[in-house]
Amino acid sequence: MSTITAADKPWLQQYPAGVPAEIDPSRYRSLVALMEESFGKYAERAAYSFLGQEWTYREVDEASRVLAGYLQSLGLQRGDRVAVMMPNVPQYPIAVAAILRAGYVLVNVNPLYTARELEHQLKDSGAKAIFIIENFAHTLQQCLRATPVQHVVLCAMGDVLGAKGWIVNLVVRHIKKLVPPFHLPGAVRFNDALTRGRRAPYRPVEVGPDDVAVLQYTGGTTGVSKGAVLLHRNLIANVLQSEAWNEPVMKKIPPGQQPTAVCALPLYHIFAFTVNMMLSMRTGGKTILIPNPRDLPAVLKELSRHTFHSFPAVNTLFNALLNHPQFDTVNWRNLKVSLGGGMAVQAAVAKRWLERTGCPICEGYGLSETSPSASCNPVTNTEFTGTIGVPLPSTEMKCVDDEGNEVPQGTPGEIAIRGPQVMAGYWQRPDETAKVMTADGWFRTGDIGVMDERGYFKIVDRKKDMILVSGFNVYPNEVEDVVAQCEGVLECAAVGIPDEHSGEAVKLVVVKKDPALTEAHIREFCEARLTGYKRPKVIEFRTELPKTPVGKILRRELRDNKPTTS
């Protein structure tokens, strides 16, 4: 791949005033150094809010230090992997800080995994210990013997809620019945681990920028799930890039108000891990932990209690909130940044969000392999661009052909990224790493995009999702963006299906907002807005779209599964 020169970076002209072209990733030796600076600097500030209770930076510091001592007492060696399988509860950031401070590697695990998926990740990572919330302990029980895990720390929703904790646990276990029976002999309860840790001295470990911090497993959409190796310096770089990018609007927070972020995306996902937890840690912000973003009444009730300034989310969550009757019980007017990522933000959703909150959705782009943020729209923009914005400070992006040659401006090509946030490779998979990483540090994303003359990039789709109709490329995102603007449509997704005449045809799956919506109405709408070969040949109505826990629509399931009609 050719090298980009300064003259090839038109995006720098789009940076808001005060945003630097470069950040200094060597500012901290490790995430541990970053966290410990904040523990001292912001000791009396609230770090986390959960179910009406707050924890200060000092309390997180003390609990994680004690927990690090407990982990070291187990005989784990520096660099050993420790898994965390929990929703957004306070034990999550405490465990993360403890794992990193003790010199170990964090393995983020989706708590909704099946036993098969969990077994793969624990075996692949070689995790020797796991923190797991009891709601999913039955899953671990099914596969534990087949994994290298030797130590299990069991957490419960009410562990750190003091006097009301037992009430919370009673409701979760016996009224809502969210904890299936399990048997994990030898497992240690979280609070017991803290007690034992107070008797086990914590020994600080010197952690450096090139040490592995996190194994972040990809969704496995192109095959078996792989662990992206994120070094301390990768994550530090992305935290500093995100901070610099948000600064033009975050500096407008009134004096005396603590920067506060809503964490509705799961912390095991790299988006929330970096842009919520670690960025808030760096800036001394408070994080509102939302354990279940699908419980919209609970989310809105919680948010109605707070003044908040930052809200990272995915298009499906923005859309669901906008369509909830209790949306206006929340004061959205303090919002400075609404960050959209994980999937394409639709123009219709962005338009309504700006109208209802006064804060534009600022769409960005990234992957597990880039810690995750690679590009973003300027936070000072008020118009929705329909793009993924421009590369962040210290980041280069370009579009390349199958041979790795840069394509002309405006021509679709695979997006390649180079910057300090790009992973070291895939965990113990040099063959897979070689497929996506070049000798000079470029990461090939598998996403097809175009760059315009201003340096803005637009995703036109993933290679595998592209639909080929009689030799013409159809990008599902374009079809979805058009149909989402049709009155009566709540959500939609487009996929390719086999067709004997054209090779493939477009199938559109729609969730109705208005029961009166008809197939004929959608066809008429598409006819006016899409050229012939892009129009859906098959239209199917469903009650819901299959999604990952983060809210990404699972297109492959729409190709494979039988419909559930509404």
C-alpha positions in Angstrom: 0.0 0.0 0.0 1.2 3.5 -0.8 2.0 6.0 2.0 -0.3 8.9 2.6 1.4 12.3 2.8 0.2 15.4 4.6 -1.1 16.7 1.3 -3.4 13.7 1.1 -5.3 14.6 4.3 -8.1 16.9 3.2 -10.0 16.0 6.4 -7.7 18.2 8.5 -9.4 21.2 7.0 -12.7 20.0 8.5 -11.4 19.8 12.1 -13.2 22.3 14.4 -11.0 25.0 15.9 -8.9 23.7 18.8 -8.9 20.0 17.7 -5.3 19.0 17.2 -4.1 17.0 14.1 -2.2 14.7 16.4 -2.4 13.4 20.0 0.4 12.1 22.2 -0.3 8.4 22.9 2.8 8.3 25.1 1.1 10.6 27.7 0.5 7.5 29.9 2.5 4.4 30.2 -0.6 2.3 30.6 -4.3 2.4 31.4 -3.3 1.7 35.0 -1.4 5.0 35.1 -4.4 6.8 33.6 -6.8 5.3 36.1 -4.5 5.9 39.1 -4.1 9.6 38.1 -7.9 10.0 38.1 -8.3 8.1 41.4 -6.1 10.7 43.0 -7.2 13.8 41.1 -11.0 13.2 41.3 -11.1 11.1 44.5 -14.2 12.8 45.9 -16.2 13.0 42.7 -18.9 10.4 41.8 -17.5 7.9 39.3 -20.6 5.7 38.8 -24.3 5.9 39.4 -26.4 2.8 39.5 -30.0 2.2 40.7 -29.9 5.5 42.7 -26.6 5.0 44.4 -23.2 6.5 43.6 -19.6 5.4 44.0 -16.8 7.9 44.2 -13.4 7.6 42.5 -11.9 6.9 45.9 -14.3 4.0 46.5 -13.6 2.5 43.1 -9.8 2.9 43.8 -10.0 1.2 47.2 -12.3 -1.7 46.0 -10.2 -2.4 42.9 -6.9 -2.3 44.9 -8.3 -4.8 47.3 -9.7 -7.0 44.5 -6.3 -6.9 42.7 -4.7 -8.2 45.9 -7.2 -11.0 45.9 -6.5 -12.0 42.3 -2.7 -11.9 43.0 -3.3 -14.2 46.0 -4.7 -16.9 43.7 -1.2 -17.4 42.2 -2.1 -16.0 38.7 1.0 -14.9 36.7 1.6 -11.6 35.0 -0.2 -11.6 31.6 -2.7 -14.3 32.6 -6.2 -13.7 31.1 -9.2 -12.9 33.3 -12.7 -12.9 31.8 -15.5 -10.6 32.9 -19.1 -11.6 31.9 -21.5 -9.1 33.3 -24.0 -6.4 32.3 -23.5 -2.7 33.3 -23.2 -3.1 37.1 -20.6 -1.4 39.4 -18.6 -4.6 39.8 -17.7 -4.4 36.1 -15.4 -1.3 36.3 -14.1 -2.4 39.7 -13.1 -5.8 38.3 -11.6 -4.2 35.2 -9.4 -1.8 37.3 -8.4 -4.7 39.5 -7.4 -7.0 36.6 -5.3 -4.3 34.9 -3.7 -3.2 38.2 -2.7 -6.7 39.1 -0.9 -7.1 35.7 -3.4 -9.3 34.0 -5.2 -9.2 30.6 -9.0 -8.4 30.5 -11.2 -10.7 28.3 -14.5 -9.0 27.7 -17.4 -11.5 27.4 -20.9 -11.0 26.3 -23.2 -12.3 29.1 -25.8 -13.5 26.6 -23.5 -16.0 25.1 -24.6 -19.6 24.8 -22.5 -22.3 26.5 -20.9 -23.1 23.1 -19.9 -19.5 22.5 -18.6 -19.0 26.0 -16.6 -22.2 25.9 -14.9 -21.1 22.6 -13.9 -17.7 24.0 -12.6 -19.0 27.4 -10.6 -21.8 25.6 -9.3 -19.5 22.9 -8.2 -16.8 25.3 -6.9 -19.3 27.9 -8.7 -17.4 30.7 -7.8 -18.8 34.1 -10.4 -16.8 36.1 -13.8 -15.2 35.4 -16.0 -12.7 37.1 -19.6 -13.6 36.2 -23.0 -12.3 37.3 -25.1 -15.1 38.8 -27.9 -14.6 36.2 -25.7 -16.4 33.7 -23.9 -18.8 36.0 -25.9 -21.7 34.6 -24.3 -21.1 31.2 -20.8 -21.3 32.7 -21.7 -24.5 34.5 -22.5 -26.2 31.2 -19.0 -25.6 29.8 -16.7 -24.9 32.8 -15.0 -28.3 32.7 -14.0 -27.9 29.1 -12.2 -24.6 29.8 -8.9 -23.6 31.5 -10.8 -21.5 34.1 -9.7 -22.3 37.6 -11.3 -19.5 39.6 -14.9 -18.2 39.5 -16.0 -15.0 41.2 -19.8 -14.8 41.4 -21.5 -11.4 41.4 -25.1 -10.4 42.1 -27.0 -7.3 41.2 -27.2 -6.1 44.8 -23.6 -6.9 45.8 -22.5 -3.3 46.3 -25.8 -1.6 47.1 -25.4 -1.8 50.9 -28.6 -2.1 52.9 -30.9 -2.3 49.9 -28.8 -4.9 48.1 -30.6 -7.8 49.7 -33.9 -6.4 48.4 -32.6 -6.1 44.9 -31.2 -9.6 45.0 -34.5 -10.9 46.4 -36.5 -9.3 43.5 -34.0 -10.4 40.8 -33.8 -14.0 42.1 -37.3 -14.8 43.4 -39.8 -12.3 42.0 -38.4 -11.7 38.5 -36.8 -15.2 38.5 -33.8 -14.0 36.5 -31.3 -16.4 38.1 -31.7 -19.9 36.8 -30.5 -22.7 39.1 -26.8 -23.4 38.9 -24.1 -25.4 40.6 -20.5 -24.0 40.7 -18.7 -25.6 43.6 -15.7 -23.6 44.7 -17.0 -20.3 43.3 -16.3 -17.3 45.5 -18.9 -14.5 46.0 -17.7 -11.0 45.0 -18.1 -9.6 48.5 -16.1 -12.6 49.9 -13.4 -11.9 47.4 -13.2 -8.3 48.7 -12.9 -9.6 52.3 -10.2 -12.0 51.4 -8.4 -9.3 49.4 -8.2 -7.1 52.5 -6.0 -9.8 54.0 -3.9 -10.2 50.9 -1.4 -7.3 50.2 -1.7 -5.8 46.7 1.7 -5.7 44.9 1.8 -3.0 42.3 2.9 -4.2 38.9 4.8 -2.2 36.3 2.7 -2.2 33.2 4.0 -0.7 29.9 2.5 0.6 26.7 3.2 -2.6 24.7 1.7 -4.9 27.3 -1.7 -6.5 26.3 -4.6 -4.8 28.1 -7.7 -6.4 26.5 -8.7 -9.3 24.3 -11.8 -7.9 22.5 -13.6 -10.7 20.6 -15.1 -9.8 17.3 -18.7 -10.9 16.5 -17.5 -13.7 14.3 -19.6 -12.5 11.4 -17.0 -13.7 8.9 -16.2 -17.0 10.6 -15.0 -18.1 14.1 -14.9 -15.3 16.8 -11.3 -13.9 17.1 -9.7 -11.9 19.9 -8.4 -8.5 18.8 -5.2 -7.8 20.8 -5.5 -4.3 22.2 -2.4 -3.0 23.9 -2.4 -0.4 26.6 -1.1 2.2 24.2 -3.9 1.4 21.7 -6.7 2.1 24.2 -4.9 5.2 25.7 -4.6 6.6 22.2 -8.3 6.1 21.5 -9.3 7.7 24.8 -7.2 10.8 24.1 -8.4 10.9 20.5 -12.0 10.8 21.7 -11.4 13.4 24.3 -9.8 15.8 21.8 -12.6 15.3 19.4 -15.4 16.0 21.9 -13.7 19.0 23.5 -15.2 21.8 21.3 -18.7 21.1 22.8 -17.8 19.4 26.2 -16.0 22.6 27.2 -19.4 24.3 27.1 -20.6 22.4 30.2 -21.5 25.0 32.8 -19.0 25.5 35.6 -19.8 23.4 38.6 -21.5 20.6 36.5 -19.6 17.3 36.4 -19.3 15.8 32.9 -21.8 13.0 33.0 -22.3 10.2 30.4 -25.1 7.7 29.9 -23.8 4.2 29.5 -26.7 2.3 27.9 -24.4 0.3 25.6 -22.9 -2.8 27.3 -19.4 -2.3 28.8 -18.2 -5.6 27.3 -18.5 -3.9 23.9 -15.5 -1.9 23.0 -17.6 1.1 22.1 -18.9 1.6 25.7 -15.6 0.3 27.2 -13.5 3.1 25.6 -15.9 5.9 24.9 -17.9 5.6 28.1 -15.8 4.0 30.9 -12.2 4.9 30.0 -13.0 8.3 28.6 -15.1 9.3 31.7 -12.2 8.0 33.9 -9.8 10.2 32.0 -12.0 13.4 32.3 -13.2 12.8 35.8 -16.7 12.3 34.6 -19.7 10.4 36.1 -21.1 7.4 34.3 -24.7 6.4 34.6 -24.8 2.7 34.3 -27.9 1.3 32.6 -28.0 -2.5 33.1 -30.7 -3.3 30.6 -31.2 -0.8 27.7 -34.1 -2.9 26.3 -36.2 -2.0 29.4 -37.1 1.4 27.9 -39.4 2.6 30.8 -36.6 1.8 33.3 -34.0 3.6 31.1 -36.2 6.7 30.8 -37.1 6.7 34.5 -33.4 6.6 35.4 -32.4 9.3 33.0 -35.2 11.6 34.3 -33.2 11.8 37.6 -30.0 13.1 36.0 -28.3 16.0 34.2 -26.2 14.4 31.5 -24.0 15.6 28.7 -22.9 12.6 26.6 -24.9 9.8 25.2 -23.2 7.1 23.0 -25.7 4.8 21.4 -26.7 2.9 18.2 -29.4 3.8 15.7 -31.8 1.2 17.1 -31.6 2.7 20.6 -32.0 6.3 19.5 -35.0 5.2 17.4 -36.6 3.1 20.2 -36.3 6.0 22.6 -37.8 8.5 20.2 -40.8 6.2 19.7 -41.5 5.7 23.4 -44.4 7.7 24.9 -42.2 8.7 28.0 -39.4 10.2 25.9 -40.3 13.8 27.1 -40.1 12.9 30.8 -36.3 13.3 30.4 -34.5 16.6 30.1 -32.4 16.1 27.0 -31.4 19.8 26.8 -28.1 19.4 28.6 -26.8 17.0 26.0 -23.6 18.1 24.3 -22.7 14.9 22.4 -25.0 12.3 21.0 -22.5 9.8 19.5 -23.9 7.3 17.0 -21.8 4.2 16.2 -21.9 0.4 15.8 -24.2 0.6 12.7 -25.4 3.3 10.2 -27.4 6.1 11.7 -30.5 6.7 9.5 -31.3 10.2 8.3 -34.9 10.0 9.6 -33.8 9.1 13.1 -31.1 11.8 13.1 -33.6 14.4 12.0 -36.1 13.5 14.8 -33.4 13.3 17.5 -32.2 16.8 16.7 -35.8 18.1 16.7 -36.6 16.5 20.1 -33.4 17.0 22.0 -31.6 20.0 20.3 -28.4 17.9 20.1 -27.4 16.4 16.7 -26.4 12.8 16.4 -22.7 12.8 15.6 -22.1 9.6 13.6 -18.7 7.9 14.0 -17.1 4.7 12.9 -14.8 2.1 14.3 -14.2 -1.6 15.0 -13.0 -3.8 17.8 -9.7 -3.9 15.9 -9.4 -0.1 16.2 -10.2 0.3 20.0 -12.8 1.3 18.4 -13.0 4.8 17.1 -11.4 5.6 13.7 -13.5 8.5 12.3 -16.3 10.8 13.4 -18.3 13.7 12.2 -17.2 17.0 13.8 -19.2 17.5 17.1 -19.9 21.1 16.0 -21.9 19.9 12.9 -25.6 20.6 13.1 -26.5 19.1 9.7 -26.7 15.3 9.4 -24.1 14.3 6.8 -25.0 10.6 6.2 -21.3 9.9 6.5 -19.0 8.4 9.1 -17.1 11.7 9.2 -13.4 12.3 9.0 -10.4 10.4 10.5 -9.7 11.3 14.2 -6.4 12.9 15.2 -3.3 10.8 14.4 -5.4 8.6 12.2 -5.2 7.9 8.4 -7.8 6.3 6.3 -8.1 5.5 2.6 -10.1 3.3 0.2 -8.2 0.5 -1.6 -8.9 -2.1 -4.2 -8.4 -5.9 -3.8 -4.7 -5.6 -4.4 -4.3 -2.8 -1.8 -3.9 0.0 -4.2 -5.6 3.3 -3.3 -8.6 4.0 -5.6 -9.5 7.4 -7.0 -11.4 9.8 -4.9 -15.2 9.1 -4.9 -14.6 5.5 -6.1 -15.8 2.7 -3.7 -13.1 0.7 -2.2 -12.2 -1.2 1.0 -11.5 1.2 3.9 -8.0 0.8 5.4 -7.0 2.5 8.6 -3.6 3.3 10.2 -3.2 4.9 13.6 -2.0 4.3 17.2 -5.4 2.8 18.1 -5.1 -0.1 15.6 -4.7 -3.5 17.3 -1.5 -5.5 17.5 -3.3 -8.4 15.7 -5.6 -11.3 16.4 -4.9 -13.4 19.5 -2.7 -16.4 18.5 -3.9 -16.2 14.8 -1.1 -15.0 12.7 -2.8 -16.3 9.6 -5.9 -14.2 10.2 -3.8 -11.2 11.2 -1.9 -11.4 7.9 -5.2 -11.2 6.0 -6.1 -7.8 7.4 -2.8 -6.1 8.4 -0.2 -4.9 6.0 3.6 -4.7 6.7 3.4 -0.9 7.0 0.6 -0.9 9.6 -2.6 -0.6 7.6 -5.7 -2.5 8.8 -8.1 -3.6 6.1 -11.6 -3.3 7.5 -13.8 -5.3 5.1 -16.1 -2.3 4.8 -16.6 -0.7 1.4 -16.5 3.1 1.5 -15.9 6.3 -0.5 -14.0 9.5 0.4 -15.2 12.8 -1.0 -13.1 15.9 -1.7 -13.4 17.2 1.8 -12.0 14.0 3.4 -15.4 12.7 4.6 -15.9 9.0 4.3 -19.1 7.2 3.7 -19.8 3.5 4.2 -21.6 1.9 1.3 -21.5 -1.5 3.0 -19.6 -4.6 4.1 -18.2 -6.7 1.3 -20.3 -9.7 2.3 -23.6 -7.7 2.6 -23.5 -6.2 -0.9 -26.3 -7.4 -3.2 -25.4 -8.1 -6.8 -28.5 -7.6 -9.0 -27.9 -8.3 -12.7 -24.3 -7.1 -12.3 -25.3 -3.9 -10.5 -24.1 -3.4 -6.9 -26.9 -2.7 -4.4 -25.9 -1.5 -0.9 -28.4 -2.5 1.8 -27.7 0.7 3.8 -29.0 2.9 1.0 -32.2 0.9 0.7 -32.8 0.9 4.4 -32.1 4.6 4.7 -34.7 5.4 2.1 -37.4 3.1 3.5 -36.8 4.3 7.1 -38.2 7.7 5.9 -41.5 6.1 4.8 -44.3 7.0 7.2 -45.5 4.0 9.2 -42.1 2.2 9.2 -40.5 1.6 12.6 -37.5 -0.4 11.5 -36.3 -2.1 8.3 -33.5 -4.2 6.9 -32.5 -5.2 3.4 -30.8 -8.4 2.4 -29.9 -10.3 -0.8 -31.8 -13.4 -1.8 -31.2 -15.8 -4.7 -33.1 -15.0 -7.9 -33.1 -17.1 -11.0 -33.4 -14.1 -13.3 -31.0 -11.5 -11.8 -28.7 -13.7 -9.6 -29.8 -11.9 -6.5 -32.7 -9.7 -5.6 -33.4 -7.3 -2.8 -35.6 -8.6 0.1 -36.9 -6.0 2.5 -38.0 -6.8 6.0 -40.1 -4.2 7.8 -41.4 -3.7 11.3 -44.5 -1.5 11.3 -45.1 1.6 13.4 -48.5 2.0 11.9 -50.6 -1.2 11.5 -52.3 0.3 8.4 -49.0 0.3 6.5 -49.2 -1.9 3.4 -46.8 -3.5 1.0 -48.3 -1.4 -1.8 -47.5 1.8 0.0 -43.9 0.8 0.5 -43.5 -0.1 -3.1 -44.9 3.2 -4.2 -42.6 5.0 -1.8 -39.6 3.1 -3.2 -40.5 3.6 -6.8 -40.3 7.3 -6.3 -36.9 7.1 -4.6 -34.9 4.1 -5.9 -33.9 3.1 -9.4 -35.4 -0.2 -10.6 -32.7 -2.7 -9.7 -32.5 -1.3 -6.1 -36.2 -1.7 -5.3 -37.2 -4.7 -3.1 -38.6 -7.6 -5.0 -39.8 -9.3 -1.8 -41.3 -7.3 1.1 -41.9 -9.1 4.4 -43.4 -7.8 7.6 -42.2 -8.9 11.0 -42.9 -8.0 14.6 -39.2 -7.4 15.3 -35.7 -7.6 13.7 -33.1 -10.0 15.1 -30.3 -8.0 16.7 -27.1 -8.4 18.7 -27.2 -7.3 22.3 -25.5 -4.0 21.2 -28.4 -3.4 18.8 -26.8 -4.2 15.4 -29.3 -5.8 13.0 -28.3 -9.4 12.2 -28.8 -9.5 8.4 -27.6 -13.0 8.1 -30.5 -14.2 10.2 -32.9 -12.4 8.0 -31.5 -14.4 5.1 -31.6 -17.7 7.0 -34.7 -17.7 9.2 -38.3 -18.1 8.5 -40.4 -15.0 9.0 -42.5 -14.1 12.0 -45.3 -12.1 10.5 -47.2 -9.3 12.2 
